[in-house]
Amino acid sequence: MNIDPVELSVAEARDEFSQRVNKAAFGDEITYVTRGRKHERVAAIVPVELVEAYEELLDQQDGRVAHQRLEEIRSGDAEVVSAEDVAKELDL
């Protein structure tokens, strides 16, 4: 992975888009896209493996939360509300 990621303005990223995508795909390089006077990072062109790893971490976290909530329901430590009651309360 490139230790010093590249930062490009939106216009520069547009002009170099194909090159930046190739660098992400084959060179494991990250390109941050910036905009505005402060050159704030607003997007990134990253290797897909990073996004897939991030999605997997989110899925694992969601699984842990779901398991914890299920245990709370089974132990009686959580209030269970039916879908019908929620719909009524929300006037759906």
Secondary structure as UniProt FT lines:
FT   STRAND          6..9
FT   HELIX           10..15
FT   HELIX           17..27
FT   STRAND          31..35
FT   TURN            36..39
FT   STRAND          40..45
FT   HELIX           48..75
FT   HELIX           83..89
FT   TURN            90..91
//
